[in-house]
Amino acid sequence: MNPKTKFRVTTLSVLACLAVSGCGPSQPQHMIRAPDPPSSYQVPRTKEEKIAAINRANVSEDMKKAAIAKVNAGP
């Protein structure tokens, strides 16, 4: 093989390797998070529901008393 032919074969081999390795997505596909399922939570509307929600909350007793007082003072 003469040097010119050897150079062409090598060049074509390198280009073929680059073309094959370059196939496919260059960046990873992003995972799209599924939407949250419908919640059973409902916003408390009546005074009794609001007070019950405050009593279930994970807060201090002083904060519960202040929140209940605010609910009782409201319309």
C-alpha positions, 0 to 999 in steps of 0.5 A: 500500500502506498502512503497516500492510500494508507492515509485515505483509509485511516482518514475514512476509518477515523471519520466512520468511527466519529460518525458512529459514536456521534449517533444518538442523543448527545444530551440525556433525556429529561424525565418528566414527573407525572402530575400529582394525583388528585388530593383529598384535601379540601380547604376548611370553609366553616368555622368548625372545620377551621378550628378542627384543622388548627387543632390537627396542626403540628404547632405549639398550643400558644399558636393554636390558641392565637389562630382559634381566637383569630377565627372566632373574631373573624366574620 
